[in-house]
């Protein structure tokens, strides 16, 4: 409903932080460090799950950040986008139980063309993130070419 979206945007713009507000700059630094350590070049299921838990905590903490001027609102919105992309990366990496290209899972170190010659598609339904994998069409990339690259 358009009315609900307008109400939500107005609340975002009219937010007045409490005394115990969180600085987006510090939260952003924490998120960057978290993603480097838990979802960087070498990752595993435990670290990715820990990252998702911390992303949820950072999202909650950011709700109390100041948004009293255009600069603060811009930093807040950018941070919300960073949180969303971080969550997508972690959920996608957890779903893909193999290593492929720059995606290296120490708990699944081998490439698995039989089960994972797929793309991961992210969508939203009723405010919930939905991830699904769809097979890569052999018409687009013949399996013989993929096996030769391995």
Secondary structure, DSSP 4 states (H G I P E B T S, - for coil): -HHHHHHHHHHHHT----TTPPPHHHHHHHHHHHHHHHHSSEE-HHHHHHHHHHHHHHHHHHTTS--SSHHHHHHHHHHHHHHHHHHHHHHHHHH--S-BTTBEETTB-S--HHHH-EEEEEEEETTEEEEEEEEPPTTTS-HHHHHHH-
